[in-house]
Amino acid sequence: MQYVNAFWVGGLICVAGQILIDKTKLTPARILTGFVVAGVILGAIGLYKPLVDFAGAGASVPISGFGFLMSEGVRKALAQDGALGILTGGLTSAAAGISAAIVFGIIAALCTKSGDK
């Protein structure tokens, strides 16, 4: 049942993004930024954690899960380090994902030939 919950919750998040692309004049970059901010806000007020507990990867893999991850990192670092945690918590919690994106980006750049389209 966990797979089914992950599938339909992740699917609904993607459907929301597709509706925003189709029905509004928002650019994809603004929609992605909105999803990250929504993940941060929902995580900060405690609404995203129950969704992650219910749907697992269906809620943590979409870009809104990245915002949630950052808000959780800030929350933990704030409790441990005080005000300094506000600045360091988000980057510390998301460091593995950011590092992986950089490494895989470099590998893709080395394996492909760039050019104008």
Secondary structure per residue as TSV (DSSP state, phi and psi in degrees):
chain	resnum	aa	ss	phi	psi
A	1	M	-	360.0	-27.6
A	2	Q	H	-61.7	-38.1
A	3	Y	H	-65.0	-39.9
A	4	V	H	-64.2	-44.4
A	5	N	H	-63.5	-42.0
A	6	A	H	-62.4	-40.8
A	7	F	H	-64.1	-49.7
A	8	W	H	-76.0	-32.4
A	9	V	H	-69.5	-46.4
A	10	G	H	-61.1	-39.0
A	11	G	H	-63.2	-40.4
A	12	L	H	-66.0	-36.4
A	13	I	H	-64.6	-41.7
A	14	C	H	-67.4	-37.3
A	15	V	H	-62.6	-41.3
A	16	A	H	-60.5	-42.0
A	17	G	H	-64.4	-41.9
A	18	Q	H	-66.2	-38.2
A	19	I	H	-63.6	-41.5
A	20	L	H	-63.1	-38.2
A	21	I	H	-66.4	-44.5
A	22	D	H	-75.8	-38.1
A	23	K	H	-102.1	-8.1
A	24	T	S	-122.9	171.2
A	25	K	-	-98.4	16.4
A	26	L	-	-69.8	141.8
A	27	T	-	-77.7	156.5
A	28	P	H	-57.2	-34.8
A	29	A	H	-63.8	-40.4
A	30	R	H	-69.2	-35.9
A	31	I	H	-66.4	-44.2
A	32	L	H	-61.6	-43.0
A	33	T	H	-62.7	-39.6
A	34	G	H	-62.9	-39.2
A	35	F	H	-65.5	-40.2
A	36	V	H	-64.0	-46.2
A	37	V	H	-63.2	-40.0
A	38	A	H	-62.7	-39.8
A	39	G	H	-63.0	-39.8
A	40	V	H	-65.3	-47.5
A	41	I	H	-65.4	-46.4
A	42	L	H	-64.9	-34.5
A	43	G	H	-69.1	-38.4
A	44	A	H	-67.9	-34.2
A	45	I	T	-92.8	1.4
A	46	G	T	87.5	15.3
A	47	L	S	-94.1	-21.5
A	48	Y	H	-83.8	-29.9
A	49	K	H	-60.3	-46.2
A	50	P	H	-62.0	-32.6
A	51	L	H	-67.1	-41.4
A	52	V	H	-65.6	-40.0
A	53	D	H	-64.1	-35.1
A	54	F	H	-78.3	-46.5
A	55	A	H	-104.0	-10.1
A	56	G	T	60.8	-124.3
A	57	A	H	-64.9	-21.9
A	58	G	H	-63.4	-25.1
A	59	A	H	-108.1	-24.4
A	60	S	H	-91.6	-21.6
A	61	V	S	-80.1	-40.0
A	62	P	S	-59.8	165.0
A	63	I	H	-61.1	-25.4
A	64	S	H	-66.1	-27.5
A	65	G	H	-66.1	-30.7
A	66	F	H	-65.1	-42.3
A	67	G	H	-62.9	-40.8
A	68	F	H	-62.8	-42.8
A	69	L	H	-59.4	-41.7
A	70	M	H	-66.7	-41.5
A	71	S	H	-66.7	-36.2
A	72	E	H	-66.3	-38.8
A	73	G	H	-63.8	-40.7
A	74	V	H	-66.1	-41.1
A	75	R	H	-60.8	-46.3
A	76	K	H	-67.8	-43.3
A	77	A	H	-68.2	-33.1
A	78	L	H	-64.7	-39.0
A	79	A	H	-69.0	-34.6
A	80	Q	H	-86.0	-46.7
A	81	D	H	-106.6	-4.0
A	82	G	T	78.7	-145.7
A	83	A	T	-62.1	-28.5
A	84	L	H	-62.9	-28.2
A	85	G	H	-63.6	-23.5
A	86	I	H	-62.4	-37.9
A	87	L	H	-83.7	-33.5
A	88	T	H	-100.5	-21.9
A	89	G	H	-61.7	-45.7
A	90	G	H	-64.8	-42.2
A	91	L	H	-70.8	-36.6
A	92	T	H	-65.6	-43.4
A	93	S	H	-71.8	-28.9
A	94	A	T	-101.1	8.8
A	95	A	H	-60.3	-40.7
A	96	A	H	-64.3	-44.4
A	97	G	H	-66.6	-41.0
A	98	I	H	-65.7	-43.1
A	99	S	H	-62.6	-42.4
A	100	A	H	-63.0	-40.1
A	101	A	H	-63.1	-39.8
A	102	I	H	-67.2	-47.0
A	103	V	H	-63.0	-47.3
A	104	F	H	-68.3	-30.8
A	105	G	H	-64.6	-41.8
A	106	I	H	-65.4	-43.5
A	107	I	H	-61.6	-43.8
A	108	A	H	-63.6	-38.4
A	109	A	H	-66.5	-36.0
A	110	L	H	-74.7	-28.3
A	111	C	H	-89.3	-11.8
A	112	T	S	-121.7	163.4
A	113	K	-	-107.6	122.8
A	114	S	-	-84.1	155.4
A	115	G	-	-174.1	165.0
A	116	D	-	-72.6	148.4
A	117	K	-	-96.3	360.0
